[in-house]
Amino acid sequence: MRPIELVRVINELIIPIMKNLHQTPSIKEEIILLSEETDRNYWANRLGVSSEVLKSAVRATRCITLDQITAYLSQRKKSIGIS
């Protein structure tokens, strides 16, 4: 491969891939599991809500990542005026 072709490959293929690596979410996102009662209780206690509220938050967001659930619960508290 000639040097000019190598530069083109780097610019068109490798650099966009490297940029995307920095934009992808962390693989180590915390996942909220609800299938076992002990898991539900752990997450409910950690988030300061009942297990029913936690299940409702998962249903409402259709998501099981901690950041999405905490964002939803924070917004919910603001909308009903709880500090």
C-alpha angles and dihedrals in degrees: 000000000000119000093248091054090049091053090050092051091049093048096045102036116015102041095053090049091051091049091052092053089066093048099051117099120256115276088217095068111146114249122209111223118199103173096094124053092227090055092048091049092048094052094041091052092044091052095040096239137108120266089248091056089048092052090048090051092052091049093047095048096035085218136108101196117116095230093054094046094047090048090051093047092048091050091047092053091050093049094052094040101248117144 
